[in-house]
Amino acid sequence: MRSYLNGVKTVLFDFDDTLVDESYSIRRRWQTVLSKFTLPGFEKKFLEIFDEKGFRYKKHVNDALESVGIQEEEGKKLISEMVEAFLNTVSTDEKKTPGSLEVLTWLKNKKVPRGILTNGKKSLQQPRIQAAGFSSLVEHIVYGDDFQKPDPEFFRQSMDLLKPAHPSEVLYVGDSFREDIEGAVRSGLKTCWIKTDVRHPEIREFSRPVLVMPGLSGLLELFQNG
C-alpha cells in the first residue's frame, strides 16, 4: 500500500464525513434552532427522529410536529420558519473525525501542499472549516458554488488552482465512492477511499488502483512509515 503513495506531492481532502462528522454538525445546528421555539416535547421528539432516521431524512420537522399534535397542513408556516432558521444558522461546533487533525498537522509540518475540496457552498462551508480549526492547516479550499463532485470540471478547476506537474502527483481522500473516488480517478488523481459505511459499494474496476482505508489514522501511519 505504501508504494501507492510514491510520487504524491499534494494531498487534498473531502470535508464532510472525511474530516468532520456531518451528522453531528447538522444535529448541533438543529439544536440551536429548536431552542428558539417553545413547543413542549418537540425538541426531544425531533432529536429522537433525527437519531433514528439519520440526517438525510427530509421530514424530521413534519414528523416531530405531528407527534406533538400539530398536523402538517396547520404547521406549514412553522415548518417554513424552522427550515429557514436552520439554513441561516452558522455552525460553531464541528466534530473532527479520528485522525483528521493529526494527518493535516503532519502534512503541514512536512510542508506537503494540502487542501480541501467540498461540494458545499462557501457561505456554509467556510465557517464550518474555521470552526473545525482547519483553516490554518490547509493552503487551498475549493467550494461547490459553481461545480460539484463528481463533475470533472470541479476537479479540473481544482487542478488549475493547484497547478501540479501531473494529476498523478495529487492524492485525493474522500468517503463517497461516487462523488469523491469515481470523479477523482476519472480526472487522473490518485485516490484514498475512506470506507467507513457498509452501505458503500465494492470497488469497481478502474484503470488505476484505489487505496482503501478504514480511517485517516491509517493513512497517517502510511505517510509516517514512508
N, C-alpha and C positions, 0 to 999 in steps of 0.2 A: 504493500500500500504506500509506503514512504516514497518509493520511486516515482509514483504518480505526481508527487509534488515537485519533482525536479524541474527546474526552469521557471517555476512560479515566482513572479516578481511583484505582483499586485494581488491583494485579496479583497473581494467585495462580498458583502453580506446582505441578504434579505433582512427585513426588520421584524415584522410580526411573526411570532412563533418560531423565529430563528434566534433573534437577540432578546426579545421580550415576550412575555406571556400575553397574547392579545385578549384572551378571555378575561384575565384579571383586570386589564386596563378598562375594558368595556364595562365590567361589573362595577368597578370603582366609580366610573363616570355616572352610571345609573344611580348609584347610591347617593351621589352628590345631588342629582336631580330630584330623586324621590324625597329627600329630606325637606324639600321646599313645598311638598304637597301633603296636607294633613288629612289623610284618609285612613281611618282606623283599620289596621290589619293589612293594608295594601302593600306596603313595602316588604313585609315579611313574606306575603304570598308571591309577590313579584320575584324575589330572590330565590324562593323555592323552585319556581318555574324555570328561572334562568339556570339554576344549578342542575336541574333535571334535563332540560331540553337543549342547553347549550346556547352560546351567544349568537349563532347563526339563525336560530328560530326567530321568526318575524312578528309573533303576536304575544310577546310577554305581557305588554301593557293591556291588550284586549282581554286576555285570559285572567289576569290579576284583577282587573276591574269587575269582570263578570263574577269572580269568586267573592267579591265584597258587595255584590248586589247591584252593580251598575252595568246594564246591558250595553252592547257595542253601539247601538243607534243613539242612545242618550249620552253616551260617553265620548262621542266623536270629537267634540271641542276639547275635552280634557286630553284625549289621546294626542291630538294635534299639538297642544301646548307642551305636553311631556316630550314628544319626539323632537319638537323644535328646541326645547331647552337642552335636550341631550346633545343635539347636533352643535349647539353653541357652547357646550361645556368643554373647556380646555383641560386636558389631562395634566394632573400634578403628581401622579403616583404611578410608576411603572415597575413591574416585577421582572427583573432580569432572568433570563434562562441560565441554568447552570453552565459555567464556563465562559459565558459571553464577555464579561468584564475582563477576565483573565486573558483570553485569547487576543482581544483588542489591545490590551495593555502590553502584552508580549510583542505583538507585531509592531506597535508604536516604538517600543524600546529598541527593536531590531531595525527600525527605520524602513519597514516594509510599507509601501503605499497601501492605503486601505480606505474603503468607502462603504456606503450603504445605498442600496437600490430598493426603493419601495414603491408599490403601486398607489399608495395613499397620496392625497393632495398635500401640498406644502403647508397650507394653513392648519391642517390637522396634525401632520406628522412632525413638523419641526418642533413644536413644544413638547411632543412626546419623546423625541430623541434627546432633547435637552433635559427633560425630567428624568430620563433613564441614566443621564450622566455620560452620554456617548459623544456629545458634540466636540469635545476636546480630544477625543480618541480617534476620530476619522478625519480624513482630508477632503473627501468628496461625498456629497449626498445628491442622489438623483431621485426626483419625485415623479409621481404619476399624473401630473396635471395635463400633459399633452398626449403621452402614450403610456401604455401599461404592459407589463409582462403577461403573456409570453410573446407579444408583438416584437418581431425582430427589430423594428425601428427604435424601440425602447433601448435595446442593447446596443444598437448602432450609435445612438446618441451618447450613451454612456462611454463607449469606446472613443468617440470623438473628443469627449471631455478628458479622458484619461491619457489618450494617445500612447498606448503600449506599442512596442515594436511589432507585436503579433498578438492576436486574441488568446493564443495558447499560453501566453505568459500570465494570463489572468485566471485566478481561481474564484469561482462564484459559489457561495454557500447559501443554501436555502432549504426550506422544509416542504414546499409544494412541488410535487413532481411535475405537474402540468405547467404551472406558471414559472417556476424557477429553473428546474432542471432541463425540461424539453426546450424552453426558449433559449437558455444559455448554451446548451450543446449545439443547437442549430446555428448559433451565432459564432461558433468556434471556440468558446471558452472551455477551460477545464471546470469541472463541477464537483461539488461535495453535497450530497443529499443527506440532510439531517432527517433520518427516518425514525420518527417517534410515534407515529399513529398507525395502528394495524389496518386502518381503512385505506391507506395508501396502496396503489397498485404495485405490482412487481416491476422491476426494471425491464424496460423494453429494449429491444436490440437497437444499438446505436453504432455508428461507425467509429465512435470514440468512447472510451470507457468512462464510467461514473464511479467516483469514490462514495461509499455509503458508510455513514457513521451514526451511532445512536444519539450523539450529542456533541456539543462543542468542546467539552473537556477531552474527548478522544482525539479530536482534530488538533488541539493544542499539544497533546502528547506527541503526535506525529511530527509537528513542527519542531518541538524541543529535542526530539531524538534524531533530528536530521543532521 
